[in-house]
Amino acid sequence: MNAFFQAGSATSGTDSLTVTTTHGNASSTVTVVKIAVTKVQFTGTNVTAYSRDCSGNSTAITTPTWPAPTTTACPISASPGDAAVYAAGAVISGTVTFSISPSMSQAISGVRIQGVAPGIGNFVASGVTLPANTLVTASIPFTSDTALTASKTQFFNPETVTWDISQNGAVCGSGCASAGTSANPIYVTLSPSVLPSQFAPLMLTYVSLAVGNGGATSAAAAVTATWSKFGTGSVPAPANVKTWDNRVMSYYQQGIGFQGCAVKAALLVESNGSLSNNTASGQCGAFALLLESALAANGLHSSYTEVAPADGVSLLVIDTWTLSTTPAYPSQAPWEYELILNSGSDYMYPVVPSFGNLTEDQGLPGQSSVNPSEKVFNWHYIVQYPAGGTLWYDPSYGVTYPSPAGFESQAIQGYAKQILPDSGGDYHFRPGFVFGVPPNISFIVISQLSM
C-alpha cells in the first residue's frame, strides 16, 4: 500500500495517522515522522559587487548572504543580511541552503519550493529531490521569474522572501508548509555602474547616495534624488550628507586643517564619524569625488572641475569676513587691505591670532560643519553634470552655480595675493566684486579625475 501525507507545519516530530483500506478492512494507526525543511541561508548571485564601508575599514561583498557573517571587518548590526546591489532590469538569482531535520532514510523527489518576493517576483524550483541519510542540508539554485523594472531606481529595506515547500509538486497555496523567510536590503541602480577602475571599489555609500529612496525613472530624476543628499535647495544649503549607515562626513570641521582631512572619497566614507579622527573630515576634492562616485553608481558621467583664480596667482577667500574701515594700503586699491595668514600651505590652521584688516565671521556652512576651519584656498573642486553642461554642483557646501561668475557672486568674499614687499604670511586683499573688473574665476575640467 502507498500512502501520501504532508504536514501543514514546518516543525519536525511525529504525527499519528489512521489508515483505512478501500476494501473496508479495519483501520490501523501508524506513526509518521515529520521532516522539517527550513531555509538556512540565501546567497545572491549575478549581483553588482561592492564594498561595505564602515568605521575605518571596508569589506568586499561579492556574494551577499542572509544572514550575513559577523566576523568581517564591517559586521552588520542593523540588518540580518548583507545588502544586495543590482542594476535595473537585472534578473535576481541565488542559491538557498535548506536544513533537513531529521536526516531521512530515503530521498524524496518531486518537491516544489517557492519563494515569494513582493515587488520583485517569485523564486521557484520544481522537481527538487531532497537528499537522504547523512546529508542534512540541500543547496538549491533559484532564479526570479520576473526581471527588475528597467530604468528605475529602487530600494527595498528590507525585501522579505517567504519560502514554502510542497512535497507533491503542487503550486504553493494554503496547503504548503512554511520553510522560513529571507530578509535583506536591496538597492537597484538606474543603470550599471560606470565607476572607473582607478576609483574602485564601489562603496555601499556611493550606492546608497545613488539610489536614495528609489523611484527615479530618468537620469535627471536620479541626479535630483542624489543631490538632495548633499544640498537642500536653499541657501545656505548643505544637507549634511551621511554614509549608508548615517555616519557623519564633515567639511573642514573646526579644529581640523588640510593635513587632517580626507582627500579621496574612499577615505571619506570610511570615516568613523568621530570629529577627533582625521578621516572624519574631508577636503573639497574628497566631496567632489564622492558626488561623482554616486552619479557613476547610477551609470552617469560627470566632470571633475577645478575652480581657480583666472589671474593664476591669487588665493580664493571664501565668505564671510568683515573688512576694516581703515585699510592698510589705501593707495593700492583695490588691493588695499592687509590679510595675515599662516606661512606655508595651511593658511588658517592652526588658528591665526589676527587676520590683519579682515575679521573672520560665520562663513558659508559646509557639510556637517557650521563654520569650516578653512576659508582660504589655492583651488576649489566641484562637479559639472552633465559633462559639458551648464550647471556645476558644489558638494562641499551643497550649492550649485550657473557659471564662473555665479561662483564668484555666491561663494567668494575676495582674493589675496602677495605684492612686494609681502612675504611669509602677509598678503594684499581685494573684494571679489569691483566695478569694471571682470570675474577672476576659471572652471577647468580635470579629465583624469572625471568619471
Number of C-alpha atoms within 10 A of each C-alpha: 3 3 5 6 10 13 19 13 15 18 16 15 13 12 11 10 12 9 13 12 10 6 6 7 9 8 10 10 10 11 10 13 14 19 20 22 26 22 22 19 19 28 21 23 21 14 19 20 19 24 19 25 27 24 16 17 16 21 16 18 19 17 18 24 24 22 18 20 14 12 8 11 15 18 17 19 9 7 16 18 24 23 26 26 24 25 25 22 18 19 19 22 18 20 17 19 18 21 19 21 17 18 17 18 10 10 11 15 15 15 17 21 27 22 23 17 18 12 11 18 18 19 22 20 16 15 14 16 15 22 18 16 11 10 14 16 19 18 16 16 16 21 18 19 14 15 14 21 18 15 19 23 27 23 18 19 14 16 18 16 21 19 23 26 28 23 22 16 17 15 16 19 10 9 15 24 23 23 23 17 19 22 22 23 18 17 28 31 32 30 21 18 21 16 23 14 8 8 15 12 17 25 29 29 27 29 26 24 28 33 27 22 16 19 17 22 16 13 18 13 14 25 21 14 19 24 26 19 20 26 25 15 14 10 13 15 20 26 21 24 23 20 23 18 14 10 18 21 28 30 30 28 25 17 14 23 22 18 13 18 23 27 20 19 23 24 19 28 34 23 26 22 23 15 17 13 14 19 27 28 34 30 26 23 23 25 31 27 26 23 28 28 32 26 30 25 28 30 19 25 19 22 25 25 24 17 19 22 21 14 11 11 13 21 20 26 22 20 19 19 17 13 18 13 9 10 18 16 14 11 9 13 12 15 22 18 25 23 23 22 21 17 12 8 11 16 20 20 17 12 16 12 10 12 18 18 20 19 13 13 11 12 19 21 20 27 28 21 20 18 19 22 21 23 20 20 20 16 14 19 24 29 26 24 19 16 17 10 11 11 14 25 22 25 32 30 27 25 25 21 19 12 15 18 15 15 20 21 15 16 19 22 21 24 24 25 17 19 13 9 7 12 10 11 14 21 24 24 29 21 16 23 17 11 6 6 8 11 18 19 21 19 20 14 19 12 11 9 17 21 20
